[in-house]
Amino acid sequence: MDLQTKKGYSLLDSTSERINILKLWLSIMVVYIHSSGTNITLTTGKVIFEVPVWLDTLKFVVSSAISNCAVPGFFFLSAILLYKNNFIWRENCKKKFITLFIPYIIMNTVWVIIFAIGQVMPLTSVFFANPDNVVSNWDIIRWLKAYGVISNIHPILYPLWFVRDLIIINFLAVIYKKIVDLSPKLFGGLLLILWLFPIPTYWMDYLLNKQTICFWGLGYLFVHYGIGLEKLDKYKKYIMWLYPACILADCLMRGTISGGIVHGFCCILGIAFWFTCFTTFHEGKIRNLILYFSSFSFFIYISHENTMSCFMKICYKFLPAISVVQAFTYIIVPFIIVGWCIMFGSLLRKYVPSVYKIITGNRVR
């Protein structure tokens, strides 16, 4: 059955450019989210770090209060980019099969193979010691979880839960739109309550994450009401002081119910804050370089997690887990990993473009 949405709204060329730059920054923030762990698992057992208060605070500010808008930001932008134009459901599903489903299956399979090989080689087995990921011990349920069939929590390549949810929400995109159109204001209010308040949502893990439902909906509401992203610039001076104040409140109220509500507001404000920060660059080398880097946003997202995990394990295998080393790995390693992803992605795109196109869903620029 082919269904078509109503006419959407257009994006300015400058807005599209800012979105591309924002995607790069969101990808970097995702890397920082995944660099904030306080333990690693080796064959010798789990190593739990003694994190000093100052470093724990730094990690909370950067990886939680600031970076918590990263994945919601992707859902928000994805919804806008889909609903801004008329689309036919069947054609959109075909497109997403190439751009999302194939990369999802391939990247999960690649890491299943890497884990399976790494676990049987004496030299590398220490770095693939998580008992839940020992491939030879998996039953049918664990295999299904590794591909996100049962739950979105357990893909072997963890960040791909986002891609899994995007596949499902795109499949349901027309139905979702029709439900919202019944009462957009009511639905928007319900989404706000669902996002801000500690409502149990564990059941959602078997279909869609709360972030998916809430920020996909927010993106569609922007389209429904014709709110262009550039309109956020009118409120830039308020966002610029309100967002830091929200981050401070998030830190001070950390661990409380009220703090959870503030944390949710930080996420919403964060998307607006970073979009208004990234104004259009003038023509020049810096602009071209940033846009070149932004073309690897998806590759960074799908490639960083297990690579960084192995890199961290190597660091702590040979270096003491003292606060200076922890601070170094937390601050510096994400940039090393992002640089590696861009370099490796550029080499793939240049020398084996067919492979790069397949694993990135035809994202060639």
N, C-alpha and C positions, 0 to 999 in steps of 0.2 A: 504494500500500500504506500503510495507516494503522498506525502503531506507537505504543505508549503506554508511557511510563515508569512506574516504580513511584511510590507516594506519596512526595512530597518532604517538606520541612520548612517551617515558617512563619517569617515575619519579624515581629518586634514592630513596632508603629507607630513607635516611637522609632528603631528600627534602620533602617527605610525612610527616615525623615527624615534620618538621618545619612548614608545612602547618597546621597541627593540632594545634600546639601551636599558630600560627598566628590567627586561627579561634577563639580561646579563647580570645585573646587580642582584636580582632575586636568586639567580643560580648560585652566585657567590655566597649569599646569605644562607642558602641551603647547605652549602659545604661547611659553613661555620656552625650550623645547627648540629651537624653530624661529627664535628671535631670536639665537642664539649663533653665527651664521655669521661667517666671517672674510673674505668676499669678496662682491662683487656683480658682475653682468655687465651692462654697458651697450653701446651701439652702438660706443663708442670703445674697447671691450675690457674685459677682466676687471680689476677693481680689487681688489687683495689688500691687506688692512690689516696694518700692523705693530702687533700686539697686545702691549701691555706685559705683563710677567709677572704683575703683580697682577690685571689684568683677565682674563687667560687663566685664572688660578686661580679667580677669582670665577665665571667662566662654567662652568668644570668643576664646581665645587661645586653651583651652582644648577641648571644645565641638564643635568648628567649624573649626578652622585652623588645629588642629591635628586630631580630630575624624571624619572629613568629609570624610576620606578615608575608613571608616568602611564598610558601605553597598556596595559602589563600589568595595571594596576588595573582598567581598563575591561573587559578580557577576563575577569578574575577575577569581577567583579561581574555581568557579562552571563551567565556560566555559572550563577552562583547564582540569578539572577532567572529563568532558564529552567527549571532543574532542580528548583527548590523546589516546584513543583506538577506534577501530572499534565499532560501535554500530548500532543496528537495530532500526529504528524509533519506530516501534510498541512496541518492548520490552522496550525501554526507556520510552515510555508513560505509559506502565503498571507499571513500577518501580516507576515513579514519582507520579502516582496515590496513591501509598502506602506511599511514603516518603514525599510527599508534600501536595497533595490534601486532603487526610484524616485528617492529623494534622490541616490543614487550616480550614476545616469545623468544626472539633471538638473544637478547641480552640476558634474560634469565637462564636460557640454555647454556650460553657461553660460561656463565659463572657456576652453573651446576657442574660442568665439565672441569673447570679450573679447580673447584673445590674437590671433586672426586680424584683428580690427578694429584693435587697438592697434598691430600691427606694420606696418600700411599707412598710418597717420596720422603725419605728420612730428612733430607735437607730442608724441606718446606713444610712438613707436617706440623711443626710447632706453630705455624702461622694460620692453620686451618683447624683449630682444636675445639671450636665451639661444639659441644656434644649434640646440640639440636641440628647442626648442619653437617653431621657425618653422613654423607650420602649413602654409604653402604648399609647403614642401619635404618634407612627410611622405609616406612610402610606406605601403603597407598594413600593414607590420609596426609602424611607429611609431604608426599609428592604433590598432592593437590594443593596443599598450602604453599609449597614452593613456587607455584605458578598463580597463586592468588585465587584459586577456584573456590575455596571454602571461605576464606577470610582475607581481607585486605591488609592484615597485619604481617603476614609471614612470607611475602615473596622472597626468594633467595637473594635477589638484589633489592634490598628494602625500599629505597626511594621509588621504586616502580609501582608502589601502591597508588601513587598519584596518577600514573599512566593508566593503571587498571580502572581507577575511578573515572578518568576522562573517557575511557572507552564506553563504560556503562552509561554515564550521564549524556554522552552524545547519542547513544542509542535511544535514550528516553527524552531527548531534547524537545521534541514536539509536544509530548504528553506533559512535560514539566511546564512548558510555556502555556499550554491551555489551562492548567491548574492555576498558575499565577494570574492569568488574565481574568479568572473568575472574580477575584478581588485583590488587586495588586497591593493596595495599602495594608489590608489585613494580613496578607501573606508576608509582606515586608516586616510587619510588626512581629509576626510569629518567628520569622527567621532571626530577628534581632534578639528575641527572648531565648531561642534555642542556642544562639551563639554565646550570649553573655552570661547566662545563668547555668548553674551546675545540674542540668537535667541529665539523668542517666541515658547514655546513648550507646551502650555496648552492643545492643542488638543491631545497630547500624553497620558494625564492622563486617557483617555478612552480606551487605549490599553496598552502601556508600558511607564514607566518612562524613562526620558533621561539617568539616571544612568544605567538603565538596558541595553539599546541599546548600549551605548558607551563602558561600561566595559565588557559586554559579548563579544562584538566585539574585544576588546583589548585582552581578554583571548584567543579567537580563533586565532588571528593574531600571538600570541606567539607560538601556536601549528603549525600553517601554515608554519611559517618560522623556526620552530625547535629551538626556543629560550628557553633553559632550565632555570628555575628560578634560579638555582645555578649560572648561568652566571652573575647575578646581583652582586654577591660577588666581581667580578673583578673591579666593579666601586664603591665599598663600601666607600673608602676614599673620593670620590667626593660627593657621596650621603650624607655622614655624615656632611659635612659643607654646602652643597647646600640646604638641607631640612630645617635646622634651619634658614638660611638666607631667605628662601621663607616664612616661618612662620612669621618672623619679618616684611617682606615686606607686607604680608597679613594684619597684624595688622595696620601698618602705612597707608596703602592705603584702609582701610576698608570703604565700602560704595561707592566706585568709580567704574567706568567701568573697569579701569585698575586693580583695586583691585579684581574685579570678575575674571579676567583672571589669576591673580596670585593665587587666591583661588583655581581655577581649577588645576593649576600646583601643588599646595600643595597636592591636593588629589592624583595625579598620583605619585608624589615623595614619599608621605606617604606610599603607598603600598610597594614600593621598599625599603624604609627606614626600615620599621618594619620587612619585610622579612629578610633583611640582619642583623638585630639586633638579630634575634632568630636563633642562630647557634645550632647545634646538641649538646645536653647535654650528658655528660658521664653517664654511668650506675650508678645509685644510687637512694637514697630516693627522692631527689629533682626532678630529672627527672621523676621518676615514679609518684610523686605527681602532677606535672604539666600536665603530659599526662592524669592522672586520671581526673583532673579538665577539661581538654580540651574535654573530652568525653561528657561533659554537655553543650558544646557551643550552640547547637541548642536549648536545653531546656532553657538555660538562655535567648536566643533571644526571644522565644515565650512566656516566663513566666514573664518577668520583668516589662513590661510597666504599666499595670493597677495596679499591686501590688505596684509598686513604687509610682504611683499617689495617691493611697489610703494612703500609709505610709506618704507621704508628707502632705496630708491633715490632717492627725492625728497630725503631728508635729505642723503645723500652727494653728490647732484648739486650742492647749493648750500652745503653745509657741509664744512669740511676734515675729513679722517679722522684727526684727532688723538685722543689717548687720552680726553680729556674728552668729546668728541663721541661716541666709541664707547661710553663708559660711559653717557652719557645715553640713547643710542638703545637700548642693551641693557636698562637698568633701567626707563626710563619708557615707551618705545614699546609694549611688551607690554600695559601697563595702558591705554594709549590705544586700542589695538586691541580689547581685551576690552570696554572701555566703548563703543566704536563698534559692536561686534557686538551688545551688549545693547540699545543705543539703536535701531539699525537693525532688529533682530529685534522689538523691542516695537512699532515703527511698522508693520512688516509685519503683525504679529499683530493689531494694532488696526484698521488701515485696509484691508488685503487679507488677511483671515484664511485664505481659500481657498488663496492662493499660499503663505502660511507653512506651512499644514498639509501641502501637497504636498512642499515642499522639506525639511521636517523629519520626514516620515513620520508625520503625524498627532500629533506631539508638541505639544500645545496648552497643557500646564502642566508 
